């Protein structure tokens, strides 16, 4: 088992050491993960990375190599404590694939201060990255209006981030990935054919030989393959593709130029050549706005990469990990624009009978009804359907059995997007799709 214990910041461990010296390490605490606001232009977020996070917490153990690397940082007593460390607290959270809004308690961690504080960096690293990718991908899926998308951003980000990005994109509704590690590890369906380099590799002293490249690809992969037709001249490329593969060619891909204009021209050319079933794939720095602009064009599949896996298209989710309760006493940060709401919270979402959600409501944890009993009446939610949002994830340090699978979470994303008010799905700037309301907020120290 590869340890995740050093995927953290040094101050997590120096805080732990100081707390042990001060005698406060065992004080029972509640930490919450939330985003104070959504990224500019976003109306909702998608919780992603929960499954990866639970795996990472199980591996958050300090073995001999990890302890040895910390000998110049920590005292011997703290190192001995870390050698026996295993998270033993409880974690509740929004299920993976759930919508979230400003203030949503996406994750609630309960345990001794020392037990819980050192998970901060790991938790935020996973949830911030994956939720940013999933939120961007969901917007692209919505803009595609039912047309499939392939994620192909592995060459634009860190090699391990590429795997996590492919998983998060698939969770949000993207259909395929080019990343084979994501296919192996998470079962994400994969696809891929050839790049411009393959076509260029057939060039010789007398010029290019696009037809030979196409013939080699079809011979190996069959007529259902996708031929990249814009290495040289697109019109000639399409002509060569159909002459080599015949009218049953699976698809042609366009990776540059004015994609809308080119898609119309290529569609007409394919139809004139009798290849009426040959699909058109477009790629090349597409984001949700570019995808939306191509809705009226004869495009069958979109390839997305840079704008999905980099910060330009997937701005940080901005989640924070804040201490909200110590030994049952609410605590809160008061810094300007970095404020928090003290006390452990229960989160519910209210919806009309049609299923359209109206608001998210945060209440004090001590208002939670007994397990198995009906949800108690909530002021201002009369006549609305109320759903509890958090589910148990870890109990006594052990992962809860029967949590939603990646496929189940993927379906949950699709269902959740349908429940948004129609204006919440728009790509224009605006307030969050639904408001967050705090009830019974306790006095905080």
HUHUBEL-V33732 format. One record per residue. N is the residue number from 0. RES is the residue in one letter. PHI is phi as a letter, one per 30 degrees, with the letter a starting at -180 (999 if undefined). NEAR is the number of other ideal C-beta (glycine too) atoms within 8 Angstrom. D_CENTER is the distance of its C-alpha to the mean C-alpha in whole Angstrom. Layout:
# HUHUBEL-V33732
((N	RES	PHI	NEAR	D_CENTER) (N	RES	PHI	NEAR	D_CENTER))
This chain:
# HUHUBEL-V33732
((0	X	999	4	25) (1	X	d	4	23) (2	X	d	12	23) (3	X	c	10	20) (4	X	d	13	22) (5	X	c	7	23) (6	X	d	8	19) (7	X	a	11	20) (8	X	c	6	23) (9	X	e	7	26) (10	X	d	6	27) (11	X	d	12	25) (12	X	d	14	28) (13	X	d	10	31) (14	X	d	10	30) (15	X	e	15	30) (16	X	d	11	33) (17	X	d	8	35) (18	X	d	12	34) (19	X	d	12	36) (20	X	d	6	39) (21	X	d	7	39) (22	X	i	5	39) (23	X	c	7	36) (24	X	d	11	33) (25	X	c	7	34) (26	X	d	9	33) (27	X	d	10	31) (28	X	b	14	28) (29	X	b	12	25) (30	X	c	14	22) (31	X	b	14	19) (32	X	c	16	16) (33	X	a	13	15) (34	X	c	14	15) (35	X	d	10	18) (36	X	a	6	17) (37	X	d	11	14) (38	X	e	11	14) (39	X	e	5	17) (40	X	j	5	17) (41	X	c	10	14) (42	X	c	12	15) (43	X	a	13	13) (44	X	b	12	9) (45	X	c	17	7) (46	X	d	17	7) (47	X	b	16	4) (48	X	j	15	6) (49	X	e	14	9) (50	X	d	10	11) (51	X	d	11	11) (52	X	d	12	12) (53	X	d	12	15) (54	X	d	8	16) (55	X	d	12	16) (56	X	d	13	18) (57	X	d	7	21) (58	X	c	11	21) (59	X	d	13	22) (60	X	b	10	25) (61	X	c	10	28) (62	X	d	8	30) (63	X	e	5	33) (64	X	d	7	31) (65	X	d	13	29) (66	X	d	12	32) (67	X	e	7	34) (68	X	d	7	32) (69	X	c	12	32) (70	X	d	8	36) (71	X	c	3	36) (72	X	c	7	34) (73	X	b	10	35) (74	X	d	6	38) (75	X	d	5	39) (76	X	d	7	39) (77	X	d	12	35) (78	X	d	12	34) (79	X	d	8	36) (80	X	d	11	34) (81	X	d	15	31) (82	X	d	8	32) (83	X	c	6	32) (84	X	d	11	29) (85	X	a	7	27) (86	X	e	12	25) (87	X	b	7	27) (88	X	c	13	25) (89	X	c	10	23) (90	X	b	12	20) (91	X	c	9	19) (92	X	a	13	15) (93	X	d	15	14) (94	X	d	12	13) (95	X	d	14	9) (96	X	j	15	8) (97	X	d	11	11) (98	X	d	12	11) (99	X	b	12	12) (100	X	b	14	15) (101	X	e	10	17) (102	X	j	12	18) (103	X	e	13	16) (104	X	d	13	17) (105	X	d	13	13) (106	X	b	13	15) (107	X	b	14	19) (108	X	c	15	21) (109	X	b	12	24) (110	X	l	12	27) (111	X	d	11	29) (112	X	e	13	29) (113	X	d	12	29) (114	X	d	10	27) (115	X	c	14	24) (116	X	d	14	24) (117	X	d	12	23) (118	X	d	12	20) (119	X	e	12	18) (120	X	d	10	17) (121	X	d	14	16) (122	X	d	13	14) (123	X	d	12	13) (124	X	e	9	12) (125	X	d	13	9) (126	X	d	18	8) (127	X	d	12	8) (128	X	d	13	7) (129	X	d	16	3) (130	X	d	18	4) (131	X	d	13	5) (132	X	d	17	4) (133	X	d	17	3) (134	X	d	17	6) (135	X	d	13	8) (136	X	d	19	8) (137	X	d	13	9) (138	X	d	11	12) (139	X	d	17	13) (140	X	d	11	13) (141	X	d	10	15) (142	X	d	12	17) (143	X	d	11	18) (144	X	h	6	20) (145	X	j	3	19) (146	X	d	9	20) (147	X	d	9	18) (148	X	b	17	15) (149	X	c	15	15) (150	X	d	18	13) (151	X	b	12	15) (152	X	c	15	14) (153	X	e	13	15) (154	X	d	5	18) (155	X	c	8	16) (156	X	a	10	15) (157	X	e	5	16) (158	X	d	7	16) (159	X	d	6	14) (160	X	d	10	11) (161	X	d	15	12) (162	X	d	13	11) (163	X	d	14	8) (164	X	d	17	7) (165	X	d	16	9) (166	X	d	16	7) (167	X	d	16	4) (168	X	d	15	6) (169	X	d	17	9) (170	X	e	17	7) (171	X	d	16	7) (172	X	j	12	10) (173	X	d	14	11) (174	X	d	8	14) (175	X	b	12	15) (176	X	b	16	14) (177	X	d	11	17) (178	X	d	13	16) (179	X	d	7	18) (180	X	d	8	17) (181	X	d	15	14) (182	X	d	12	16) (183	X	d	6	18) (184	X	d	8	16) (185	X	c	11	14) (186	X	i	6	16) (187	X	d	12	14) (188	X	e	9	17) (189	X	c	11	18) (190	X	a	8	20) (191	X	l	5	22) (192	X	b	10	26) (193	X	a	8	27) (194	X	c	5	27) (195	X	e	8	30) (196	X	e	6	31) (197	X	d	11	32) (198	X	d	14	34) (199	X	d	9	36) (200	X	d	7	37) (201	X	c	12	39) (202	X	d	7	41) (203	X	b	6	45) (204	X	e	3	48) (205	X	d	3	49) (206	X	k	6	45) (207	X	d	9	42) (208	X	b	9	42) (209	X	d	13	39) (210	X	d	9	40) (211	X	d	8	41) (212	X	d	13	37) (213	X	d	14	36) (214	X	d	9	39) (215	X	d	9	37) (216	X	d	13	34) (217	X	d	14	35) (218	X	e	6	38) (219	X	d	6	35) (220	X	c	8	32) (221	X	j	6	34) (222	X	d	9	35) (223	X	d	7	31) (224	X	d	13	29) (225	X	c	10	28) (226	X	c	16	30) (227	X	d	15	29) (228	X	c	13	32) (229	X	c	12	32) (230	X	d	10	33) (231	X	c	8	36) (232	X	c	5	38) (233	X	d	12	35) (234	X	d	8	38) (235	X	d	9	40) (236	X	d	16	37) (237	X	d	14	36) (238	X	e	10	40) (239	X	d	12	40) (240	X	d	13	37) (241	X	d	15	39) (242	X	d	7	42) (243	X	d	10	40) (244	X	c	12	38) (245	X	i	7	40) (246	X	d	10	39) (247	X	c	10	36) (248	X	e	16	34) (249	X	d	9	30) (250	X	a	13	29) (251	X	c	17	29) (252	X	c	15	27) (253	X	c	17	27) (254	X	c	10	25) (255	X	a	5	27) (256	X	i	8	30) (257	X	d	5	30) (258	X	d	13	27) (259	X	d	9	29) (260	X	d	8	32) (261	X	d	12	32) (262	X	d	15	30) (263	X	d	10	33) (264	X	d	10	36) (265	X	d	14	34) (266	X	d	10	34) (267	X	d	8	37) (268	X	d	11	39) (269	X	d	14	37) (270	X	d	9	39) (271	X	d	6	42) (272	X	d	10	42) (273	X	i	7	41) (274	X	c	11	37) (275	X	d	7	36) (276	X	c	6	34) (277	X	d	13	32) (278	X	d	10	29) (279	X	c	16	27) (280	X	c	15	24) (281	X	b	15	23) (282	X	a	12	21) (283	X	j	9	21) (284	X	h	7	19) (285	X	d	12	18) (286	X	b	11	16) (287	X	d	11	15) (288	X	d	8	19) (289	X	d	10	20) (290	X	d	15	19) (291	X	d	9	21) (292	X	d	7	24) (293	X	c	13	24) (294	X	e	8	24) (295	X	d	3	28) (296	X	c	9	28) (297	X	d	7	29) (298	X	c	12	25) (299	X	c	9	24) (300	X	a	13	21) (301	X	c	16	19) (302	X	c	14	17) (303	X	b	18	15) (304	X	b	14	14) (305	X	e	10	15) (306	X	d	12	14) (307	X	c	17	10) (308	X	c	15	10) (309	X	c	11	12) (310	X	d	6	13) (311	X	d	6	15) (312	X	c	10	12) (313	X	b	12	9) (314	X	e	8	11) (315	X	e	7	11) (316	X	d	12	10) (317	X	i	10	13) (318	X	d	12	13) (319	X	b	10	16) (320	X	b	11	18) (321	X	b	10	21) (322	X	d	9	24) (323	X	c	15	26) (324	X	a	13	28) (325	X	b	10	31) (326	X	h	7	34) (327	X	i	5	33) (328	X	c	7	33) (329	X	d	11	31) (330	X	b	10	30) (331	X	a	12	28) (332	X	d	7	28) (333	X	c	4	30) (334	X	e	6	29) (335	X	e	4	29) (336	X	i	5	25) (337	X	b	7	24) (338	X	d	10	25) (339	X	b	11	24) (340	X	c	12	26) (341	X	d	13	27) (342	X	i	13	28) (343	X	d	11	25) (344	X	b	13	24) (345	X	c	12	23) (346	X	c	14	21) (347	X	b	14	22) (348	X	b	11	21) (349	X	c	13	24) (350	X	b	14	24) (351	X	d	8	27) (352	X	d	5	29) (353	X	d	5	28) (354	X	j	8	24) (355	X	d	9	23) (356	X	d	14	22) (357	X	c	8	24) (358	X	a	10	23) (359	X	c	16	21) (360	X	b	16	24) (361	X	c	13	24) (362	X	b	12	27) (363	X	d	12	28) (364	X	e	10	27) (365	X	d	4	31) (366	X	c	9	31) (367	X	d	5	29) (368	X	d	8	31) (369	X	d	4	33) (370	X	e	4	31) (371	X	j	3	32) (372	X	c	6	33) (373	X	d	4	32) (374	X	d	8	30) (375	X	d	6	32) (376	X	d	5	33) (377	X	c	12	31) (378	X	e	5	33) (379	X	i	6	32) (380	X	c	11	30) (381	X	e	5	34) (382	X	i	3	33) (383	X	c	9	29) (384	X	d	7	27) (385	X	c	12	26) (386	X	b	7	23) (387	X	d	8	22) (388	X	c	10	18) (389	X	d	10	18) (390	X	b	9	19) (391	X	d	8	20) (392	X	c	12	18) (393	X	b	14	21) (394	X	b	7	24) (395	X	h	7	27) (396	X	i	8	25) (397	X	c	6	24) (398	X	d	8	21) (399	X	d	10	22) (400	X	d	4	22) (401	X	i	3	21) (402	X	d	11	18) (403	X	e	8	16) (404	X	d	6	15) (405	X	e	12	12) (406	X	d	6	14) (407	X	d	9	15) (408	X	d	15	11) (409	X	d	13	11) (410	X	d	9	14) (411	X	d	13	13) (412	X	e	15	11) (413	X	e	9	14) (414	X	d	8	16) (415	X	d	12	15) (416	X	d	11	14) (417	X	d	7	18) (418	X	d	10	19) (419	X	d	15	18) (420	X	e	8	22) (421	X	e	6	22) (422	X	d	8	22) (423	X	d	11	19) (424	X	c	9	17) (425	X	d	8	19) (426	X	c	8	18) (427	X	d	4	21) (428	X	d	4	21) (429	X	l	6	22) (430	X	d	5	21) (431	X	e	11	18) (432	X	e	12	19) (433	X	b	12	20) (434	X	d	8	22) (435	X	c	13	22) (436	X	c	9	25) (437	X	c	8	26) (438	X	b	10	29) (439	X	h	6	32) (440	X	d	8	30) (441	X	d	8	32) (442	X	d	5	34) (443	X	c	9	33) (444	X	d	7	34))
